Amino acid sequence: MKVKIIYWSGTGNTEKMANAIFEGAKEVNDDTTLINVCDAKVDDVKDADVLIFGCPAMGSEELEEEYMRPYMDSVNELLKGKKVALFGSYEWAEGQWMEYWKEELENLGVQVFETVIAYDNPSEDALADCRSLGKAIAR
Ligand SMILES: Cc1cc2nc3c(=O)[nH]c(=O)nc-3n(C[C@H](O)[C@H](O)[C@H](O)COP(=O)(O)O)c2cc1C
């Protein structure tokens, strides 16, 4: 089972979460790759069984618009039938962007296995949740 973690992070908070998910997933599945969305291709989604996408709350409860939004728009339709999870950091509001993101995928018929959000610089507890997510989804 091929696992890919694809993320965007402006100031490193979501990147810390991505690293923790990677650590957890690697423990149970060697075929796990961590990719910055700036380097991600559509094929990265095509050949994966498990996709874990990360993006902080940006804009007004939106995905980052230069890389993450266009990337998701190009792969959303390919996610049906795959195992998908979402994560990211936020600071100004209460995590609504993650609800919108999950809802958007569910409306396309994609099942979202889990979402993990962390306030600002992720706490040790939040990072532990990230490692658990990686471990649970990559088995
Ligand atoms: C341009 C911009 C827009 C943002 N919009 C939101 C928002 O709508 N809701 C929110 O909770 N936080 C918002 N934030 C705060 C970020 O989500 C928060 O700083 C997060 O930790 C950044 O994660 P990163 O270090 O992975 O880039 C915004 C930050 C920036 C720079």
The ligand as an SDF file (V2000), in Angstrom:
LIG
                    3D

 31 33  0  0  0  0  0  0  0  0999 V2000
   -2.7330   35.1680    4.5530 C   0  0  0  0  0  0  0  0  0  0  0  0
   -3.1530   34.4050    5.7830 C   0  0  0  0  0  0  0  0  0  0  0  0
   -4.4810   34.0400    5.9410 C   0  0  0  0  0  0  0  0  0  0  0  0
   -4.9040   33.3410    7.0790 C   0  0  0  0  0  0  0  0  0  0  0  0
   -6.2300   33.0140    7.2110 N   0  0  0  0  0  0  0  0  0  0  0  0
   -6.6220   32.3350    8.3310 C   0  0  0  0  0  0  0  0  0  0  0  0
   -7.9840   31.9730    8.4880 C   0  0  0  0  0  0  0  0  0  0  0  0
   -8.8420   32.2330    7.6320 O   0  0  0  0  0  0  0  0  0  0  0  0
   -8.3370   31.2970    9.6170 N   0  0  0  0  0  0  0  0  0  0  0  0
   -7.4290   30.9650   10.6010 C   0  0  0  0  0  0  0  0  0  0  0  0
   -7.8140   30.3430   11.5950 O   0  0  0  0  0  0  0  0  0  0  0  0
   -6.1140   31.2950   10.4540 N   0  0  0  0  0  0  0  0  0  0  0  0
   -5.6990   31.9620    9.3630 C   0  0  0  0  0  0  0  0  0  0  0  0
   -4.3770   32.2740    9.2040 N   0  0  0  0  0  0  0  0  0  0  0  0
   -3.4120   31.8380   10.2180 C   0  0  0  0  0  0  0  0  0  0  0  0
   -2.6730   30.5570    9.7770 C   0  0  0  0  0  0  0  0  0  0  0  0
   -3.5960   29.5260    9.4620 O   0  0  0  0  0  0  0  0  0  0  0  0
   -1.7510   30.0860   10.9110 C   0  0  0  0  0  0  0  0  0  0  0  0
   -0.7700   31.0830   11.1380 O   0  0  0  0  0  0  0  0  0  0  0  0
   -1.0860   28.7550   10.6300 C   0  0  0  0  0  0  0  0  0  0  0  0
   -0.4520   28.3070   11.8110 O   0  0  0  0  0  0  0  0  0  0  0  0
   -0.0520   28.8510    9.5050 C   0  0  0  0  0  0  0  0  0  0  0  0
    0.4280   27.5520    9.2430 O   0  0  0  0  0  0  0  0  0  0  0  0
    1.8120   27.2960    8.4900 P   0  0  0  0  0  0  0  0  0  0  0  0
    2.9250   27.6470    9.4870 O   0  0  0  0  0  0  0  0  0  0  0  0
    1.8110   25.8620    8.1460 O   0  0  0  0  0  0  0  0  0  0  0  0
    1.8450   28.2070    7.3090 O   0  0  0  0  0  0  0  0  0  0  0  0
   -3.9540   32.9780    8.0820 C   0  0  0  0  0  0  0  0  0  0  0  0
   -2.6100   33.3410    7.9040 C   0  0  0  0  0  0  0  0  0  0  0  0
   -2.2080   34.0400    6.7770 C   0  0  0  0  0  0  0  0  0  0  0  0
   -0.7430   34.4040    6.6240 C   0  0  0  0  0  0  0  0  0  0  0  0
  1  2  1  0
  2  3  1  0
  2 30  2  0
  3  4  2  0
  4  5  1  0
  4 28  1  0
  5  6  2  0
  6  7  1  0
  6 13  1  0
  7  8  2  0
  7  9  1  0
  9 10  1  0
 10 11  2  0
 10 12  1  0
 12 13  2  0
 13 14  1  0
 14 15  1  0
 14 28  1  0
 15 16  1  0
 16 17  1  0
 16 18  1  0
 18 19  1  0
 18 20  1  0
 20 21  1  0
 20 22  1  0
 22 23  1  0
 23 24  1  0
 24 25  2  0
 24 26  1  0
 24 27  1  0
 28 29  2  0
 29 30  1  0
 30 31  1  0
M  END
$$$$
